[in-house]
Amino acid sequence: MIKISKIPNENAVESFNFQGSPTILMKGIDIYTGKKPDTFSYSCRVYEFDGDRTGIIPKDFIKEKLKELSV
């Protein structure tokens, strides 16, 4: 099941431990860091893949991490 949560304002980020947009959590684990978030940020998120900085998580990365975390 996929749940999309809207974080409407800065006051809501702490209750979600929101990491910035976009963030994908599986069983409470951030698929990018592999850790359960313990901080929060109301900002755009930047990722690094193959030495390039981007705000987009590649589909193949998402698929692989979801497989790993679903075990």
CHARMM internal coordinates of N, CA and C (Angstrom, degrees):
IC EDIT
DIST 1 N 1 CA 1.4443
DIST 1 CA 1 C 1.5241
ANGL 1 N 1 CA 1 C 108.86
DIST 1 C 2 N 1.2938
ANGL 1 CA 1 C 2 N 116.27
DIHE 1 N 1 CA 1 C 2 N 134.95
DIST 2 N 2 CA 1.4558
ANGL 1 C 2 N 2 CA 122.66
DIHE 1 CA 1 C 2 N 2 CA 177.53
DIST 2 CA 2 C 1.5216
ANGL 2 N 2 CA 2 C 108.18
DIHE 1 C 2 N 2 CA 2 C -105.02
DIST 2 C 3 N 1.3328
ANGL 2 CA 2 C 3 N 114.88
DIHE 2 N 2 CA 2 C 3 N 132.12
DIST 3 N 3 CA 1.4644
ANGL 2 C 3 N 3 CA 120.25
DIHE 2 CA 2 C 3 N 3 CA 177.00
DIST 3 CA 3 C 1.5242
ANGL 3 N 3 CA 3 C 107.70
DIHE 2 C 3 N 3 CA 3 C -121.75
DIST 3 C 4 N 1.3053
ANGL 3 CA 3 C 4 N 115.70
DIHE 3 N 3 CA 3 C 4 N 123.55
DIST 4 N 4 CA 1.4606
ANGL 3 C 4 N 4 CA 120.90
DIHE 3 CA 3 C 4 N 4 CA 176.94
DIST 4 CA 4 C 1.5162
ANGL 4 N 4 CA 4 C 107.41
DIHE 3 C 4 N 4 CA 4 C -101.83
DIST 4 C 5 N 1.3302
ANGL 4 CA 4 C 5 N 115.52
DIHE 4 N 4 CA 4 C 5 N 124.57
DIST 5 N 5 CA 1.4649
ANGL 4 C 5 N 5 CA 120.71
DIHE 4 CA 4 C 5 N 5 CA -179.40
DIST 5 CA 5 C 1.5146
ANGL 5 N 5 CA 5 C 109.51
DIHE 4 C 5 N 5 CA 5 C -110.82
DIST 5 C 6 N 1.3015
ANGL 5 CA 5 C 6 N 116.06
DIHE 5 N 5 CA 5 C 6 N 127.65
DIST 6 N 6 CA 1.4559
ANGL 5 C 6 N 6 CA 121.21
DIHE 5 CA 5 C 6 N 6 CA 175.42
DIST 6 CA 6 C 1.5185
ANGL 6 N 6 CA 6 C 107.84
DIHE 5 C 6 N 6 CA 6 C -89.52
DIST 6 C 7 N 1.3130
ANGL 6 CA 6 C 7 N 115.92
DIHE 6 N 6 CA 6 C 7 N 128.92
DIST 7 N 7 CA 1.4617
ANGL 6 C 7 N 7 CA 121.54
DIHE 6 CA 6 C 7 N 7 CA 177.36
DIST 7 CA 7 C 1.5293
ANGL 7 N 7 CA 7 C 105.54
DIHE 6 C 7 N 7 CA 7 C -103.83
DIST 7 C 8 N 1.3285
ANGL 7 CA 7 C 8 N 117.43
DIHE 7 N 7 CA 7 C 8 N 96.29
DIST 8 N 8 CA 1.4590
ANGL 7 C 8 N 8 CA 120.98
DIHE 7 CA 7 C 8 N 8 CA -168.31
DIST 8 CA 8 C 1.5253
ANGL 8 N 8 CA 8 C 116.36
DIHE 7 C 8 N 8 CA 8 C -73.57
DIST 8 C 9 N 1.3335
ANGL 8 CA 8 C 9 N 116.17
DIHE 8 N 8 CA 8 C 9 N -22.80
DIST 9 N 9 CA 1.4622
ANGL 8 C 9 N 9 CA 117.60
DIHE 8 CA 8 C 9 N 9 CA -176.42
DIST 9 CA 9 C 1.5296
ANGL 9 N 9 CA 9 C 109.65
DIHE 8 C 9 N 9 CA 9 C -163.18
DIST 9 C 10 N 1.3156
ANGL 9 CA 9 C 10 N 115.13
DIHE 9 N 9 CA 9 C 10 N 173.07
DIST 10 N 10 CA 1.4653
ANGL 9 C 10 N 10 CA 120.27
DIHE 9 CA 9 C 10 N 10 CA -177.42
DIST 10 CA 10 C 1.5197
ANGL 10 N 10 CA 10 C 113.22
DIHE 9 C 10 N 10 CA 10 C -61.89
DIST 10 C 11 N 1.3124
ANGL 10 CA 10 C 11 N 118.05
DIHE 10 N 10 CA 10 C 11 N -26.62
DIST 11 N 11 CA 1.4588
ANGL 10 C 11 N 11 CA 120.83
DIHE 10 CA 10 C 11 N 11 CA -179.82
DIST 11 CA 11 C 1.5242
ANGL 11 N 11 CA 11 C 112.40
DIHE 10 C 11 N 11 CA 11 C -68.78
DIST 11 C 12 N 1.3256
ANGL 11 CA 11 C 12 N 118.23
DIHE 11 N 11 CA 11 C 12 N -23.41
DIST 12 N 12 CA 1.4637
ANGL 11 C 12 N 12 CA 122.11
DIHE 11 CA 11 C 12 N 12 CA -177.31
DIST 12 CA 12 C 1.5268
ANGL 12 N 12 CA 12 C 113.48
DIHE 11 C 12 N 12 CA 12 C -87.32
DIST 12 C 13 N 1.3189
ANGL 12 CA 12 C 13 N 118.69
DIHE 12 N 12 CA 12 C 13 N -17.25
DIST 13 N 13 CA 1.4632
ANGL 12 C 13 N 13 CA 120.29
DIHE 12 CA 12 C 13 N 13 CA -172.88
DIST 13 CA 13 C 1.5200
ANGL 13 N 13 CA 13 C 113.26
DIHE 12 C 13 N 13 CA 13 C -63.60
DIST 13 C 14 N 1.3021
ANGL 13 CA 13 C 14 N 117.49
DIHE 13 N 13 CA 13 C 14 N -38.15
DIST 14 N 14 CA 1.4673
ANGL 13 C 14 N 14 CA 120.00
DIHE 13 CA 13 C 14 N 14 CA -177.50
DIST 14 CA 14 C 1.5264
ANGL 14 N 14 CA 14 C 111.69
DIHE 13 C 14 N 14 CA 14 C -65.62
DIST 14 C 15 N 1.3139
ANGL 14 CA 14 C 15 N 117.84
DIHE 14 N 14 CA 14 C 15 N -41.11
DIST 15 N 15 CA 1.4664
ANGL 14 C 15 N 15 CA 119.76
DIHE 14 CA 14 C 15 N 15 CA -178.04
DIST 15 CA 15 C 1.5258
ANGL 15 N 15 CA 15 C 112.19
DIHE 14 C 15 N 15 CA 15 C -66.49
DIST 15 C 16 N 1.3295
ANGL 15 CA 15 C 16 N 117.78
DIHE 15 N 15 CA 15 C 16 N -24.41
DIST 16 N 16 CA 1.4634
ANGL 15 C 16 N 16 CA 121.86
DIHE 15 CA 15 C 16 N 16 CA 178.20
DIST 16 CA 16 C 1.5295
ANGL 16 N 16 CA 16 C 112.08
DIHE 15 C 16 N 16 CA 16 C -97.79
DIST 16 C 17 N 1.3421
ANGL 16 CA 16 C 17 N 118.56
DIHE 16 N 16 CA 16 C 17 N -5.40
DIST 17 N 17 CA 1.4639
ANGL 16 C 17 N 17 CA 121.93
DIHE 16 CA 16 C 17 N 17 CA -168.72
DIST 17 CA 17 C 1.5225
ANGL 17 N 17 CA 17 C 110.05
DIHE 16 C 17 N 17 CA 17 C 49.22
DIST 17 C 18 N 1.3277
ANGL 17 CA 17 C 18 N 114.94
DIHE 17 N 17 CA 17 C 18 N 41.67
DIST 18 N 18 CA 1.4565
ANGL 17 C 18 N 18 CA 122.51
DIHE 17 CA 17 C 18 N 18 CA -175.78
DIST 18 CA 18 C 1.5188
ANGL 18 N 18 CA 18 C 110.04
DIHE 17 C 18 N 18 CA 18 C -63.18
DIST 18 C 19 N 1.3215
ANGL 18 CA 18 C 19 N 116.87
DIHE 18 N 18 CA 18 C 19 N 133.57
DIST 19 N 19 CA 1.4599
ANGL 18 C 19 N 19 CA 122.74
DIHE 18 CA 18 C 19 N 19 CA -175.88
DIST 19 CA 19 C 1.5113
ANGL 19 N 19 CA 19 C 114.15
DIHE 18 C 19 N 19 CA 19 C -98.99
DIST 19 C 20 N 1.3031
ANGL 19 CA 19 C 20 N 117.31
DIHE 19 N 19 CA 19 C 20 N -1.25
DIST 20 N 20 CA 1.4539
ANGL 19 C 20 N 20 CA 121.72
DIHE 19 CA 19 C 20 N 20 CA -175.12
DIST 20 CA 20 C 1.5152
ANGL 20 N 20 CA 20 C 108.79
DIHE 19 C 20 N 20 CA 20 C 114.48
DIST 20 C 21 N 1.3104
ANGL 20 CA 20 C 21 N 115.41
DIHE 20 N 20 CA 20 C 21 N 167.37
DIST 21 N 21 CA 1.4611
ANGL 20 C 21 N 21 CA 120.24
DIHE 20 CA 20 C 21 N 21 CA -175.55
DIST 21 CA 21 C 1.5223
ANGL 21 N 21 CA 21 C 110.38
DIHE 20 C 21 N 21 CA 21 C -106.05
DIST 21 C 22 N 1.3142
ANGL 21 CA 21 C 22 N 117.17
DIHE 21 N 21 CA 21 C 22 N 129.49
DIST 22 N 22 CA 1.4593
ANGL 21 C 22 N 22 CA 128.85
DIHE 21 CA 21 C 22 N 22 CA -0.29
DIST 22 CA 22 C 1.5292
ANGL 22 N 22 CA 22 C 111.72
DIHE 21 C 22 N 22 CA 22 C -90.01
DIST 22 C 23 N 1.3124
ANGL 22 CA 22 C 23 N 115.85
DIHE 22 N 22 CA 22 C 23 N 149.88
DIST 23 N 23 CA 1.4610
ANGL 22 C 23 N 23 CA 122.74
DIHE 22 CA 22 C 23 N 23 CA 172.80
DIST 23 CA 23 C 1.5195
ANGL 23 N 23 CA 23 C 107.82
DIHE 22 C 23 N 23 CA 23 C -130.35
DIST 23 C 24 N 1.3209
ANGL 23 CA 23 C 24 N 116.63
DIHE 23 N 23 CA 23 C 24 N 133.87
DIST 24 N 24 CA 1.4602
ANGL 23 C 24 N 24 CA 121.26
DIHE 23 CA 23 C 24 N 24 CA 175.83
DIST 24 CA 24 C 1.5248
ANGL 24 N 24 CA 24 C 107.37
DIHE 23 C 24 N 24 CA 24 C -119.86
DIST 24 C 25 N 1.3405
ANGL 24 CA 24 C 25 N 115.49
DIHE 24 N 24 CA 24 C 25 N 121.79
DIST 25 N 25 CA 1.4574
ANGL 24 C 25 N 25 CA 121.62
DIHE 24 CA 24 C 25 N 25 CA 177.26
DIST 25 CA 25 C 1.5216
ANGL 25 N 25 CA 25 C 109.09
DIHE 24 C 25 N 25 CA 25 C -110.94
DIST 25 C 26 N 1.3184
ANGL 25 CA 25 C 26 N 116.16
DIHE 25 N 25 CA 25 C 26 N 140.29
DIST 26 N 26 CA 1.4678
ANGL 25 C 26 N 26 CA 122.44
DIHE 25 CA 25 C 26 N 26 CA 173.89
DIST 26 CA 26 C 1.5181
ANGL 26 N 26 CA 26 C 106.10
DIHE 25 C 26 N 26 CA 26 C -127.24
DIST 26 C 27 N 1.3202
ANGL 26 CA 26 C 27 N 116.22
DIHE 26 N 26 CA 26 C 27 N 117.02
DIST 27 N 27 CA 1.4659
ANGL 26 C 27 N 27 CA 121.75
DIHE 26 CA 26 C 27 N 27 CA -177.06
DIST 27 CA 27 C 1.5322
ANGL 27 N 27 CA 27 C 110.57
DIHE 26 C 27 N 27 CA 27 C 55.80
DIST 27 C 28 N 1.3399
ANGL 27 CA 27 C 28 N 115.75
DIHE 27 N 27 CA 27 C 28 N 34.96
DIST 28 N 28 CA 1.4566
ANGL 27 C 28 N 28 CA 121.37
DIHE 27 CA 27 C 28 N 28 CA 178.73
DIST 28 CA 28 C 1.5198
ANGL 28 N 28 CA 28 C 114.68
DIHE 27 C 28 N 28 CA 28 C 81.60
DIST 28 C 29 N 1.3292
ANGL 28 CA 28 C 29 N 117.49
DIHE 28 N 28 CA 28 C 29 N -0.03
DIST 29 N 29 CA 1.4675
ANGL 28 C 29 N 29 CA 122.68
DIHE 28 CA 28 C 29 N 29 CA -179.72
DIST 29 CA 29 C 1.5222
ANGL 29 N 29 CA 29 C 109.80
DIHE 28 C 29 N 29 CA 29 C -99.89
DIST 29 C 30 N 1.3154
ANGL 29 CA 29 C 30 N 116.65
DIHE 29 N 29 CA 29 C 30 N 130.91
DIST 30 N 30 CA 1.4636
ANGL 29 C 30 N 30 CA 122.43
DIHE 29 CA 29 C 30 N 30 CA 175.87
DIST 30 CA 30 C 1.5266
ANGL 30 N 30 CA 30 C 107.31
DIHE 29 C 30 N 30 CA 30 C -70.20
DIST 30 C 31 N 1.3304
ANGL 30 CA 30 C 31 N 117.99
DIHE 30 N 30 CA 30 C 31 N 121.48
DIST 31 N 31 CA 1.4667
ANGL 30 C 31 N 31 CA 118.99
DIHE 30 CA 30 C 31 N 31 CA -175.37
DIST 31 CA 31 C 1.5251
ANGL 31 N 31 CA 31 C 112.35
DIHE 30 C 31 N 31 CA 31 C -67.64
DIST 31 C 32 N 1.3131
ANGL 31 CA 31 C 32 N 119.03
DIHE 31 N 31 CA 31 C 32 N -21.66
DIST 32 N 32 CA 1.4641
ANGL 31 C 32 N 32 CA 121.32
DIHE 31 CA 31 C 32 N 32 CA -179.91
DIST 32 CA 32 C 1.5270
ANGL 32 N 32 CA 32 C 111.36
DIHE 31 C 32 N 32 CA 32 C -79.72
DIST 32 C 33 N 1.3266
ANGL 32 CA 32 C 33 N 117.17
DIHE 32 N 32 CA 32 C 33 N -46.38
DIST 33 N 33 CA 1.4709
ANGL 32 C 33 N 33 CA 120.04
DIHE 32 CA 32 C 33 N 33 CA -177.16
DIST 33 CA 33 C 1.5179
ANGL 33 N 33 CA 33 C 112.77
DIHE 32 C 33 N 33 CA 33 C -89.62
DIST 33 C 34 N 1.3368
ANGL 33 CA 33 C 34 N 116.44
DIHE 33 N 33 CA 33 C 34 N -22.65
DIST 34 N 34 CA 1.4618
ANGL 33 C 34 N 34 CA 120.21
DIHE 33 CA 33 C 34 N 34 CA -176.32
DIST 34 CA 34 C 1.5216
ANGL 34 N 34 CA 34 C 112.79
DIHE 33 C 34 N 34 CA 34 C 76.98
DIST 34 C 35 N 1.3239
ANGL 34 CA 34 C 35 N 116.76
DIHE 34 N 34 CA 34 C 35 N 14.16
DIST 35 N 35 CA 1.4621
ANGL 34 C 35 N 35 CA 121.38
DIHE 34 CA 34 C 35 N 35 CA -177.04
DIST 35 CA 35 C 1.5232
ANGL 35 N 35 CA 35 C 110.91
DIHE 34 C 35 N 35 CA 35 C -127.17
DIST 35 C 36 N 1.3258
ANGL 35 CA 35 C 36 N 115.07
DIHE 35 N 35 CA 35 C 36 N 157.19
DIST 36 N 36 CA 1.4577
ANGL 35 C 36 N 36 CA 120.22
DIHE 35 CA 35 C 36 N 36 CA 172.76
DIST 36 CA 36 C 1.5323
ANGL 36 N 36 CA 36 C 107.32
DIHE 35 C 36 N 36 CA 36 C -76.82
DIST 36 C 37 N 1.3252
ANGL 36 CA 36 C 37 N 118.48
DIHE 36 N 36 CA 36 C 37 N 126.48
DIST 37 N 37 CA 1.4602
ANGL 36 C 37 N 37 CA 120.66
DIHE 36 CA 36 C 37 N 37 CA -178.07
DIST 37 CA 37 C 1.5334
ANGL 37 N 37 CA 37 C 112.36
DIHE 36 C 37 N 37 CA 37 C -60.80
DIST 37 C 38 N 1.3241
ANGL 37 CA 37 C 38 N 116.09
DIHE 37 N 37 CA 37 C 38 N 138.03
DIST 38 N 38 CA 1.4638
ANGL 37 C 38 N 38 CA 120.20
DIHE 37 CA 37 C 38 N 38 CA 176.26
DIST 38 CA 38 C 1.5315
ANGL 38 N 38 CA 38 C 110.95
DIHE 37 C 38 N 38 CA 38 C -126.20
DIST 38 C 39 N 1.3216
ANGL 38 CA 38 C 39 N 115.44
DIHE 38 N 38 CA 38 C 39 N 7.15
DIST 39 N 39 CA 1.4624
ANGL 38 C 39 N 39 CA 122.07
DIHE 38 CA 38 C 39 N 39 CA 175.34
DIST 39 CA 39 C 1.5250
ANGL 39 N 39 CA 39 C 107.21
DIHE 38 C 39 N 39 CA 39 C -131.75
DIST 39 C 40 N 1.3083
ANGL 39 CA 39 C 40 N 116.36
DIHE 39 N 39 CA 39 C 40 N -177.34
DIST 40 N 40 CA 1.4535
ANGL 39 C 40 N 40 CA 119.53
DIHE 39 CA 39 C 40 N 40 CA 178.39
DIST 40 CA 40 C 1.5216
ANGL 40 N 40 CA 40 C 109.84
DIHE 39 C 40 N 40 CA 40 C -149.13
DIST 40 C 41 N 1.3383
ANGL 40 CA 40 C 41 N 115.45
DIHE 40 N 40 CA 40 C 41 N 156.28
DIST 41 N 41 CA 1.4496
ANGL 40 C 41 N 41 CA 121.42
DIHE 40 CA 40 C 41 N 41 CA -179.80
DIST 41 CA 41 C 1.5137
ANGL 41 N 41 CA 41 C 109.62
DIHE 40 C 41 N 41 CA 41 C -154.04
DIST 41 C 42 N 1.3120
ANGL 41 CA 41 C 42 N 117.32
DIHE 41 N 41 CA 41 C 42 N 133.41
DIST 42 N 42 CA 1.4610
ANGL 41 C 42 N 42 CA 122.59
DIHE 41 CA 41 C 42 N 42 CA 177.67
DIST 42 CA 42 C 1.5241
ANGL 42 N 42 CA 42 C 106.91
DIHE 41 C 42 N 42 CA 42 C -104.63
DIST 42 C 43 N 1.3152
ANGL 42 CA 42 C 43 N 115.48
DIHE 42 N 42 CA 42 C 43 N 78.24
DIST 43 N 43 CA 1.4583
ANGL 42 C 43 N 43 CA 120.29
DIHE 42 CA 42 C 43 N 43 CA -175.70
DIST 43 CA 43 C 1.5258
ANGL 43 N 43 CA 43 C 109.59
DIHE 42 C 43 N 43 CA 43 C -155.07
DIST 43 C 44 N 1.3122
ANGL 43 CA 43 C 44 N 115.03
DIHE 43 N 43 CA 43 C 44 N 174.77
DIST 44 N 44 CA 1.4551
ANGL 43 C 44 N 44 CA 119.43
DIHE 43 CA 43 C 44 N 44 CA 170.19
DIST 44 CA 44 C 1.5253
ANGL 44 N 44 CA 44 C 107.13
DIHE 43 C 44 N 44 CA 44 C -76.94
DIST 44 C 45 N 1.3010
ANGL 44 CA 44 C 45 N 116.07
DIHE 44 N 44 CA 44 C 45 N 150.06
DIST 45 N 45 CA 1.4516
ANGL 44 C 45 N 45 CA 120.51
DIHE 44 CA 44 C 45 N 45 CA -176.55
DIST 45 CA 45 C 1.5189
ANGL 45 N 45 CA 45 C 110.03
DIHE 44 C 45 N 45 CA 45 C -108.83
DIST 45 C 46 N 1.3241
ANGL 45 CA 45 C 46 N 117.01
DIHE 45 N 45 CA 45 C 46 N 140.28
DIST 46 N 46 CA 1.4608
ANGL 45 C 46 N 46 CA 122.77
DIHE 45 CA 45 C 46 N 46 CA 178.80
DIST 46 CA 46 C 1.5217
ANGL 46 N 46 CA 46 C 108.16
DIHE 45 C 46 N 46 CA 46 C -116.28
DIST 46 C 47 N 1.3276
ANGL 46 CA 46 C 47 N 115.06
DIHE 46 N 46 CA 46 C 47 N 132.48
DIST 47 N 47 CA 1.4606
ANGL 46 C 47 N 47 CA 122.23
DIHE 46 CA 46 C 47 N 47 CA -179.61
DIST 47 CA 47 C 1.5157
ANGL 47 N 47 CA 47 C 109.08
DIHE 46 C 47 N 47 CA 47 C -114.45
DIST 47 C 48 N 1.3326
ANGL 47 CA 47 C 48 N 115.75
DIHE 47 N 47 CA 47 C 48 N 161.12
DIST 48 N 48 CA 1.4573
ANGL 47 C 48 N 48 CA 119.88
DIHE 47 CA 47 C 48 N 48 CA 174.57
DIST 48 CA 48 C 1.5194
ANGL 48 N 48 CA 48 C 108.92
DIHE 47 C 48 N 48 CA 48 C -124.37
DIST 48 C 49 N 1.3286
ANGL 48 CA 48 C 49 N 115.02
DIHE 48 N 48 CA 48 C 49 N 123.70
DIST 49 N 49 CA 1.4578
ANGL 48 C 49 N 49 CA 122.47
DIHE 48 CA 48 C 49 N 49 CA 177.51
DIST 49 CA 49 C 1.5206
ANGL 49 N 49 CA 49 C 108.07
DIHE 48 C 49 N 49 CA 49 C -132.21
DIST 49 C 50 N 1.3128
ANGL 49 CA 49 C 50 N 116.24
DIHE 49 N 49 CA 49 C 50 N 124.81
DIST 50 N 50 CA 1.4717
ANGL 49 C 50 N 50 CA 121.98
DIHE 49 CA 49 C 50 N 50 CA 179.14
DIST 50 CA 50 C 1.5229
ANGL 50 N 50 CA 50 C 112.27
DIHE 49 C 50 N 50 CA 50 C 52.19
DIST 50 C 51 N 1.3250
ANGL 50 CA 50 C 51 N 116.21
DIHE 50 N 50 CA 50 C 51 N 39.22
DIST 51 N 51 CA 1.4528
ANGL 50 C 51 N 51 CA 121.52
DIHE 50 CA 50 C 51 N 51 CA 177.23
DIST 51 CA 51 C 1.5192
ANGL 51 N 51 CA 51 C 115.09
DIHE 50 C 51 N 51 CA 51 C 81.19
DIST 51 C 52 N 1.3303
ANGL 51 CA 51 C 52 N 117.19
DIHE 51 N 51 CA 51 C 52 N -3.08
DIST 52 N 52 CA 1.4623
ANGL 51 C 52 N 52 CA 120.91
DIHE 51 CA 51 C 52 N 52 CA 179.60
DIST 52 CA 52 C 1.5187
ANGL 52 N 52 CA 52 C 110.34
DIHE 51 C 52 N 52 CA 52 C -103.90
DIST 52 C 53 N 1.3247
ANGL 52 CA 52 C 53 N 116.30
DIHE 52 N 52 CA 52 C 53 N 137.89
DIST 53 N 53 CA 1.4692
ANGL 52 C 53 N 53 CA 121.26
DIHE 52 CA 52 C 53 N 53 CA 177.12
DIST 53 CA 53 C 1.5229
ANGL 53 N 53 CA 53 C 108.51
DIHE 52 C 53 N 53 CA 53 C -93.24
DIST 53 C 54 N 1.3407
ANGL 53 CA 53 C 54 N 115.70
DIHE 53 N 53 CA 53 C 54 N 135.93
DIST 54 N 54 CA 1.4543
ANGL 53 C 54 N 54 CA 121.17
DIHE 53 CA 53 C 54 N 54 CA -176.58
DIST 54 CA 54 C 1.5251
ANGL 54 N 54 CA 54 C 110.50
DIHE 53 C 54 N 54 CA 54 C -153.28
DIST 54 C 55 N 1.3100
ANGL 54 CA 54 C 55 N 116.43
DIHE 54 N 54 CA 54 C 55 N 159.74
DIST 55 N 55 CA 1.4570
ANGL 54 C 55 N 55 CA 121.52
DIHE 54 CA 54 C 55 N 55 CA 174.50
DIST 55 CA 55 C 1.5226
ANGL 55 N 55 CA 55 C 111.42
DIHE 54 C 55 N 55 CA 55 C -98.86
DIST 55 C 56 N 1.3286
ANGL 55 CA 55 C 56 N 116.14
DIHE 55 N 55 CA 55 C 56 N 7.11
DIST 56 N 56 CA 1.4661
ANGL 55 C 56 N 56 CA 121.45
DIHE 55 CA 55 C 56 N 56 CA -176.64
DIST 56 CA 56 C 1.5223
ANGL 56 N 56 CA 56 C 109.85
DIHE 55 C 56 N 56 CA 56 C -117.28
DIST 56 C 57 N 1.3283
ANGL 56 CA 56 C 57 N 116.08
DIHE 56 N 56 CA 56 C 57 N 131.39
DIST 57 N 57 CA 1.4621
ANGL 56 C 57 N 57 CA 120.77
DIHE 56 CA 56 C 57 N 57 CA 176.08
DIST 57 CA 57 C 1.5348
ANGL 57 N 57 CA 57 C 107.04
DIHE 56 C 57 N 57 CA 57 C -89.30
DIST 57 C 58 N 1.3302
ANGL 57 CA 57 C 58 N 118.13
DIHE 57 N 57 CA 57 C 58 N 123.44
DIST 58 N 58 CA 1.4638
ANGL 57 C 58 N 58 CA 120.14
DIHE 57 CA 57 C 58 N 58 CA -179.69
DIST 58 CA 58 C 1.5303
ANGL 58 N 58 CA 58 C 112.39
DIHE 57 C 58 N 58 CA 58 C -60.55
DIST 58 C 59 N 1.3294
ANGL 58 CA 58 C 59 N 115.66
DIHE 58 N 58 CA 58 C 59 N 141.67
DIST 59 N 59 CA 1.4648
ANGL 58 C 59 N 59 CA 121.10
DIHE 58 CA 58 C 59 N 59 CA -178.94
DIST 59 CA 59 C 1.5225
ANGL 59 N 59 CA 59 C 111.95
DIHE 58 C 59 N 59 CA 59 C -56.18
DIST 59 C 60 N 1.3276
ANGL 59 CA 59 C 60 N 117.81
DIHE 59 N 59 CA 59 C 60 N -42.00
DIST 60 N 60 CA 1.4718
ANGL 59 C 60 N 60 CA 120.63
DIHE 59 CA 59 C 60 N 60 CA -179.24
DIST 60 CA 60 C 1.5246
ANGL 60 N 60 CA 60 C 111.30
DIHE 59 C 60 N 60 CA 60 C -62.71
DIST 60 C 61 N 1.3294
ANGL 60 CA 60 C 61 N 117.14
DIHE 60 N 60 CA 60 C 61 N -37.86
DIST 61 N 61 CA 1.4598
ANGL 60 C 61 N 61 CA 121.27
DIHE 60 CA 60 C 61 N 61 CA 177.55
DIST 61 CA 61 C 1.5249
ANGL 61 N 61 CA 61 C 110.06
DIHE 60 C 61 N 61 CA 61 C -63.72
DIST 61 C 62 N 1.3371
ANGL 61 CA 61 C 62 N 116.39
DIHE 61 N 61 CA 61 C 62 N -45.11
DIST 62 N 62 CA 1.4658
ANGL 61 C 62 N 62 CA 120.74
DIHE 61 CA 61 C 62 N 62 CA 179.28
DIST 62 CA 62 C 1.5192
ANGL 62 N 62 CA 62 C 110.39
DIHE 61 C 62 N 62 CA 62 C -60.29
DIST 62 C 63 N 1.3181
ANGL 62 CA 62 C 63 N 117.04
DIHE 62 N 62 CA 62 C 63 N -48.72
DIST 63 N 63 CA 1.4655
ANGL 62 C 63 N 63 CA 121.20
DIHE 62 CA 62 C 63 N 63 CA -179.42
DIST 63 CA 63 C 1.5265
ANGL 63 N 63 CA 63 C 111.57
DIHE 62 C 63 N 63 CA 63 C -57.66
DIST 63 C 64 N 1.3291
ANGL 63 CA 63 C 64 N 116.89
DIHE 63 N 63 CA 63 C 64 N -45.82
DIST 64 N 64 CA 1.4638
ANGL 63 C 64 N 64 CA 121.19
DIHE 63 CA 63 C 64 N 64 CA -178.38
DIST 64 CA 64 C 1.5263
ANGL 64 N 64 CA 64 C 111.49
DIHE 63 C 64 N 64 CA 64 C -64.31
DIST 64 C 65 N 1.3212
ANGL 64 CA 64 C 65 N 116.32
DIHE 64 N 64 CA 64 C 65 N -45.24
DIST 65 N 65 CA 1.4675
ANGL 64 C 65 N 65 CA 119.43
DIHE 64 CA 64 C 65 N 65 CA -178.75
DIST 65 CA 65 C 1.5187
ANGL 65 N 65 CA 65 C 112.11
DIHE 64 C 65 N 65 CA 65 C -67.15
DIST 65 C 66 N 1.3332
ANGL 65 CA 65 C 66 N 117.58
DIHE 65 N 65 CA 65 C 66 N -37.35
DIST 66 N 66 CA 1.4548
ANGL 65 C 66 N 66 CA 120.57
DIHE 65 CA 65 C 66 N 66 CA 177.72
DIST 66 CA 66 C 1.5327
ANGL 66 N 66 CA 66 C 110.41
DIHE 65 C 66 N 66 CA 66 C -65.05
DIST 66 C 67 N 1.3258
ANGL 66 CA 66 C 67 N 117.03
DIHE 66 N 66 CA 66 C 67 N -37.65
DIST 67 N 67 CA 1.4722
ANGL 66 C 67 N 67 CA 120.66
DIHE 66 CA 66 C 67 N 67 CA 175.50
DIST 67 CA 67 C 1.5221
ANGL 67 N 67 CA 67 C 110.63
DIHE 66 C 67 N 67 CA 67 C -62.34
DIST 67 C 68 N 1.3437
ANGL 67 CA 67 C 68 N 115.92
DIHE 67 N 67 CA 67 C 68 N -48.06
DIST 68 N 68 CA 1.4721
ANGL 67 C 68 N 68 CA 120.91
DIHE 67 CA 67 C 68 N 68 CA -178.59
DIST 68 CA 68 C 1.5324
ANGL 68 N 68 CA 68 C 111.35
DIHE 67 C 68 N 68 CA 68 C -60.24
DIST 68 C 69 N 1.3158
ANGL 68 CA 68 C 69 N 116.81
DIHE 68 N 68 CA 68 C 69 N -43.78
DIST 69 N 69 CA 1.4521
ANGL 68 C 69 N 69 CA 121.03
DIHE 68 CA 68 C 69 N 69 CA -175.51
DIST 69 CA 69 C 1.5265
ANGL 69 N 69 CA 69 C 114.20
DIHE 68 C 69 N 69 CA 69 C -79.88
DIST 69 C 70 N 1.3257
ANGL 69 CA 69 C 70 N 116.66
DIHE 69 N 69 CA 69 C 70 N -14.58
DIST 70 N 70 CA 1.4618
ANGL 69 C 70 N 70 CA 118.87
DIHE 69 CA 69 C 70 N 70 CA -178.81
DIST 70 CA 70 C 1.5284
ANGL 70 N 70 CA 70 C 112.67
DIHE 69 C 70 N 70 CA 70 C -82.44
DIST 70 C 71 N 1.3092
ANGL 70 CA 70 C 71 N 117.24
DIHE 70 N 70 CA 70 C 71 N -8.70
DIST 71 N 71 CA 1.4756
ANGL 70 C 71 N 71 CA 121.20
DIHE 70 CA 70 C 71 N 71 CA 179.84
DIST 71 CA 71 C 1.5016
ANGL 71 N 71 CA 71 C 111.13
DIHE 70 C 71 N 71 CA 71 C -75.52
END
COOR INIT
IC SEED 1 N 1 CA 1 C
IC BUILD
